[in-house]
Amino acid sequence: MHKKATEIWYARMFMFVLMCEVQFFHHVFVVLCSLALPFSCSVCFLFFLSHVQSAGSVQLTLLISLFQILDLNIKRNTNREALNALKTAVCDSEKVQVCFGNMFIKLPTSKTKEILKRDQEQLDMQINDLRKGLKAKVNHVYEMQGKPELRGYNLCPLTSDEVMAINSILKG
């Protein structure tokens, strides 16, 4: 990575820390998504812990959850890219080399696809669990600041059964 890009990245991170100290935690996820993270999220997290000392434990757990979501999203995207590469470039009868940790293993393509799909499902469940917990943490931060709870923040989409029931009522 170029020195200039690294300096720009650190400037963005410092601006984010300043925003956090001014209590704009409901915009945290939007700001983090707009950053182009050049390093792994663990390095970013260590950077934040060294600079965010005035934040309370609730805000830190909120930041930890956000970084976990980002890290899991990065893993999910790499898995998705791998699945797409396997679909387009390789036929099912061939074997592919897969990196597990720090070693490469040659596996059949079908087995590799199964492993990646299971990993995708696990990552999706972990991300959804973290996002559900994130809402409660943000509400707790608002409560500690004496602000009213965010309206409409805890809404859930209708399930397919509920949509069918509404449609049947409207038609009949």
C-alpha positions in Angstrom: 0.0 0.0 0.0 1.3 3.5 -0.8 2.2 5.8 2.0 -0.2 8.5 0.8 -3.2 6.0 0.8 -2.2 4.9 4.3 -2.2 8.5 5.5 -5.6 9.2 4.0 -6.9 6.1 5.6 -5.6 7.0 9.0 -7.1 10.5 8.6 -10.5 8.9 7.8 -10.2 6.7 10.9 -9.3 9.7 13.1 -12.3 11.6 11.8 -14.5 8.6 12.6 -13.1 8.5 16.2 -13.9 12.2 16.6 -17.4 11.6 15.4 -17.8 8.8 17.9 -16.6 11.0 20.7 -19.3 13.5 19.8 -21.9 10.8 20.3 -23.0 10.1 16.7 -23.2 6.4 17.2 -26.3 5.9 15.1 -24.3 6.9 12.0 -21.4 4.6 12.9 -22.4 1.8 10.5 -23.0 4.2 7.6 -19.6 5.7 8.0 -17.8 2.4 8.4 -19.4 1.1 5.2 -18.2 4.1 3.3 -14.6 3.6 4.3 -12.4 1.5 2.1 -10.7 -0.7 4.6 -7.1 -1.5 3.4 -6.2 -3.6 6.4 -7.9 -6.4 8.2 -10.5 -5.4 10.7 -8.5 -6.6 13.6 -5.8 -4.0 12.8 -8.6 -1.4 12.5 -10.0 -2.5 15.8 -6.6 -2.1 17.6 -6.3 1.3 16.1 -9.7 2.3 17.5 -9.0 0.9 21.0 -5.8 2.9 21.2 -7.7 6.2 20.3 -11.1 5.8 21.8 -10.5 6.0 25.5 -13.2 8.4 26.5 -16.0 6.1 25.3 -17.9 4.0 27.8 -18.1 0.2 27.8 -21.4 0.3 26.0 -20.0 2.3 23.1 -17.0 0.0 22.9 -19.2 -3.1 22.7 -21.1 -1.3 20.0 -17.8 -0.7 18.1 -16.8 -4.3 18.7 -20.0 -5.5 17.2 -19.6 -3.2 14.2 -16.1 -4.5 13.5 -17.3 -8.1 13.9 -20.0 -7.4 11.3 -17.5 -5.8 8.9 -15.0 -8.7 9.4 -17.7 -11.3 8.7 -19.0 -9.3 5.7 -15.5 -9.4 4.2 -15.3 -13.2 4.7 -18.8 -13.6 3.2 -17.8 -11.5 0.2 -14.6 -13.6 -0.4 -16.7 -16.8 -0.1 -19.2 -15.4 -2.6 -16.4 -14.6 -5.0 -14.9 -18.1 -4.6 -18.3 -19.7 -5.3 -18.8 -17.6 -8.4 -15.3 -18.5 -9.6 -16.0 -22.2 -9.1 -19.3 -21.9 -11.0 -17.8 -20.2 -14.0 -14.2 -21.4 -14.3 -14.1 -25.0 -13.2 -16.2 -28.1 -14.2 -17.4 -30.4 -11.3 -15.2 -33.3 -12.2 -11.9 -31.4 -11.5 -10.2 -30.9 -8.2 -9.4 -27.4 -6.9 -6.8 -26.2 -4.4 -8.5 -24.6 -1.3 -6.6 -22.6 1.3 -7.6 -23.6 4.9 -5.6 -21.4 7.3 -2.1 -21.5 6.1 -2.2 -24.8 4.0 -3.6 -25.7 0.6 -5.7 -28.8 0.2 -6.8 -30.3 -3.1 -10.6 -31.1 -3.0 -13.2 -32.0 -5.5 -15.1 -29.0 -6.8 -18.5 -30.3 -5.5 -17.1 -30.8 -2.0 -15.6 -27.3 -2.1 -18.9 -25.8 -3.1 -20.7 -27.5 -0.2 -18.1 -26.3 2.3 -18.4 -22.7 1.0 -22.2 -22.8 1.0 -22.2 -24.1 4.6 -19.7 -21.4 5.6 -21.9 -18.8 3.9 -25.0 -19.9 5.9 -23.0 -19.8 9.1 -21.7 -16.3 8.3 -25.2 -15.1 7.4 -26.5 -16.4 10.8 -23.7 -14.7 12.7 -24.1 -11.4 10.9 -27.9 -11.4 11.5 -27.4 -12.2 15.2 -24.9 -9.4 15.6 -27.3 -7.0 13.7 -30.2 -7.9 16.0 -28.0 -7.3 19.1 -26.8 -4.0 17.6 -30.3 -2.5 17.8 -30.5 -3.1 21.5 -27.0 -1.7 22.0 -27.8 1.5 20.1 -31.0 1.9 22.1 -29.0 1.5 25.3 -26.6 4.2 24.2 -29.5 6.5 23.5 -31.0 5.7 26.9 -27.7 6.5 28.7 -27.6 9.8 26.9 -31.1 10.6 27.9 -32.4 10.7 24.3 -35.7 9.1 23.3 -35.6 5.6 21.6 -35.4 5.6 17.9 -38.8 5.2 16.3 -39.1 2.6 13.6 -35.7 1.1 14.3 -37.0 -2.2 15.6 -39.3 -2.9 12.6 -39.2 -6.4 11.1 -40.3 -7.3 7.5 -43.4 -9.3 7.0 -43.0 -13.0 6.6 -44.3 -14.7 3.5 -47.2 -16.2 5.6 -48.2 -12.8 6.8 -48.1 -11.4 3.2 -50.3 -14.2 2.0 -52.8 -13.6 4.8 -52.9 -9.9 4.0 -53.4 -10.6 0.3 -56.2 -13.1 1.0 -58.0 -10.5 3.2 -57.6 -7.8 0.6 -58.9 -10.0 -2.2 -61.7 -11.7 -0.3 
